[in-house]
């Protein structure tokens, strides 16, 4: 079980909550877990717990807090509609800044190198964390990645996509190969959201393989 901590942002009189999961023993690295558009819900907390079980200290900042506190949306049309409204209001700059603040907390408190893992909307925030903040990142099905792929990278990224994901057609995936050929881009026989075991699109073999690749990536990048 993790705990809730408070992150002070660089914006006046504004803080955000974060879910912190600590490993047993000395952490071998830090992971910022970046939410989907559904908030820091039970699934995102479980991802943080899984990384903690692998020896990483993991933190999941509640990136919707500047708009509304304690957001946990369902994986249905109402949840999707509300989540899209939140990300439209937030943009990408504030969430990326807050990921950096969460990473700094891990680095300062535990003396570790820090990376990120992000899903969907969070997959693009994870990409930006690598490009702009120098945090090695595992980016899952980020449909908003393409406009940023021409930016120089300050850290490495591993990308995961589902070949049946209609929101990210093959030509968008190919852009990752073409514009970031030095980075690994993997495609799985799955749909959007294949990592989330509470969604109908969950694909266990693909999720397991992407998990193993992400662990290998972090073992290398955060050593």
C-alpha positions in Angstrom: 0.0 0.0 0.0 1.2 3.5 -0.9 0.6 6.8 0.7 -0.6 10.3 -0.4 2.0 13.1 -0.5 1.7 16.7 -1.4 3.7 18.3 -4.2 4.2 22.0 -4.2 4.1 23.4 -7.8 5.8 26.4 -9.1 2.5 28.1 -9.4 1.4 30.4 -6.6 -0.9 28.8 -3.9 -1.3 25.6 -5.8 -0.3 22.1 -4.8 -1.2 18.7 -6.1 -1.6 15.3 -4.5 0.5 12.3 -5.5 0.4 8.6 -4.8 3.7 7.3 -3.5 4.7 3.6 -3.4 8.0 2.7 -1.8 9.9 -0.6 -2.4 11.2 -2.8 0.3 14.9 -1.9 0.9 16.9 0.7 -1.0 15.3 1.8 -4.3 17.2 1.0 -7.5 15.5 4.0 -9.3 12.5 6.2 -9.4 9.5 6.1 -11.7 6.9 8.8 -12.2 3.7 7.1 -13.3 1.7 9.4 -15.6 -2.1 8.8 -15.7 -4.5 8.3 -18.5 -7.3 10.8 -18.9 -9.2 9.0 -16.1 -7.2 10.4 -13.2 -5.0 8.7 -10.6 -7.4 5.8 -10.1 -7.1 2.3 -8.7 -5.4 1.1 -11.9 -2.8 3.8 -11.9 -2.1 3.2 -8.2 -1.7 -0.5 -9.0 0.9 0.4 -11.7 2.9 2.4 -9.1 2.6 -0.6 -6.7 3.9 -3.0 -9.3 7.0 -0.8 -10.0 7.6 -0.6 -6.2 7.4 -4.4 -6.1 10.2 -4.4 -8.7 12.4 -2.3 -6.5 11.6 1.2 -7.7 10.1 4.1 -5.7 7.1 5.2 -7.8 5.0 8.3 -7.7 1.8 9.1 -9.5 1.0 12.8 -9.4 -2.7 13.8 -9.7 -2.2 15.9 -12.8 -5.9 17.0 -12.9 -5.7 18.7 -9.5 -5.2 22.2 -10.9 -8.6 21.8 -12.5 -10.4 19.5 -10.0 -9.2 17.5 -7.0 -9.6 13.8 -6.5 -10.6 12.9 -10.0 -11.2 9.2 -10.7 -13.2 8.6 -13.8 -14.8 5.5 -15.1 -13.8 3.8 -18.3 -17.0 4.6 -20.1 -18.3 7.4 -22.4 -19.1 9.8 -19.5 -15.6 9.3 -18.1 -14.0 9.8 -21.5 -16.0 12.9 -22.2 -15.1 14.4 -18.8 -11.4 13.5 -19.1 -11.2 15.1 -22.6 -12.6 18.3 -21.0 -9.9 18.2 -18.3 -7.0 17.7 -20.7 -8.3 20.5 -23.0 -8.3 22.9 -20.0 -4.9 21.8 -18.7 -2.9 21.6 -21.9 0.5 19.8 -21.8 2.8 22.4 -20.2 1.5 22.3 -16.7 1.3 18.5 -16.5 4.9 18.2 -17.8 6.1 20.7 -15.2 4.3 18.7 -12.5 5.9 15.5 -13.6 9.3 17.3 -13.3 8.4 18.3 -9.7 7.4 14.7 -8.9 10.7 13.5 -10.4 12.7 16.0 -8.4 11.0 14.8 -5.2 12.1 11.2 -5.8 15.7 12.3 -6.8 16.1 14.5 -3.8 14.5 12.3 -1.2 15.9 8.9 -2.3 19.0 9.8 -4.3 18.0 7.9 -7.4 17.9 8.4 -11.1 14.3 8.9 -12.3 12.3 7.9 -15.4 8.6 8.1 -16.3 6.0 5.8 -17.7 2.8 7.2 -19.2 -0.4 5.9 -20.8 -2.5 7.5 -23.6 -2.5 11.2 -22.8 0.1 10.4 -20.2 2.1 8.7 -22.9 2.6 12.0 -24.6 3.4 13.7 -21.3 6.0 11.0 -20.8 7.5 11.8 -24.2 7.7 15.4 -23.3 9.4 14.5 -20.0 12.2 12.8 -22.0 12.5 15.5 -24.7 12.4 18.5 -22.3 13.2 17.3 -18.8 15.8 14.6 -19.6 13.8 11.8 -17.9 14.0 8.4 -19.7 10.5 7.4 -20.5 8.3 4.5 -21.5 5.4 5.9 -23.6 2.3 3.8 -24.1 0.0 4.7 -27.0 0.4 8.4 -27.0 -1.9 9.7 -29.7 -0.6 13.3 -29.3 3.1 12.4 -29.9 3.7 13.2 -33.5 3.9 17.1 -33.3 6.8 16.7 -30.8 8.9 14.1 -32.5 11.1 16.7 -34.3 12.3 18.1 -31.0 15.7 17.0 -29.9 15.7 14.5 -27.0 17.4 14.9 -23.7 16.7 11.3 -22.7 15.7 8.0 -24.4 12.2 6.8 -24.9 10.6 3.4 -25.6 7.3 3.5 -27.4 4.4 1.0 -27.2 1.5 0.9 -29.7 -1.4 -1.5 -30.5 -1.8 -2.4 -34.2 -5.6 -2.3 -33.7 -5.6 1.1 -32.2 -7.8 3.3 -34.5 -6.8 6.5 -32.8 -3.1 5.9 -33.8 -3.1 4.6 -37.4 0.0 2.9 -38.9 1.3 6.1 -40.5 1.5 7.8 -37.1 3.4 4.9 -35.7 5.7 5.1 -38.7 6.5 8.7 -37.9 8.1 7.5 -34.7 10.4 5.1 -36.6 11.2 7.9 -39.1 11.8 10.8 -36.8 13.2 9.0 -33.8 15.0 6.0 -35.3 17.4 5.7 -32.4 14.5 4.9 -30.1 12.7 1.6 -29.8 9.1 1.6 -31.2 7.1 -1.6 -30.5 3.8 -2.6 -32.0 1.6 -5.2 -30.3 -1.4 -7.2 -31.6 -3.7 -5.2 -29.4 -6.0 -2.2 -29.2 -5.7 1.2 -27.4 -5.4 0.8 -23.6 -4.1 -2.8 -23.8 -2.1 -2.3 -20.6 -5.1 -1.6 -18.4 -6.5 -4.8 -16.9 -9.9 -3.1 -16.0 -10.7 -2.1 -19.6 -12.2 -4.3 -22.3 -9.2 -3.6 -24.5 -6.8 -5.3 -22.0 -4.5 -7.7 -23.8 -2.6 -9.8 -21.2 0.2 -11.1 -23.5 0.9 -7.6 -25.0 0.8 -6.0 -21.6 3.2 -8.6 -20.2 5.7 -8.1 -23.0 5.5 -4.3 -22.8 6.0 -4.5 -19.1 9.1 -6.7 -19.5 10.5 -4.3 -22.1 9.8 -1.4 -19.9 11.6 -3.0 -17.0 14.6 -3.8 -19.2 14.6 -0.2 -20.4 14.6 1.3 -16.9 17.2 -1.2 -15.7 19.5 0.1 -18.4 18.6 3.8 -18.4 18.4 4.3 -14.6 21.5 2.3 -13.7 
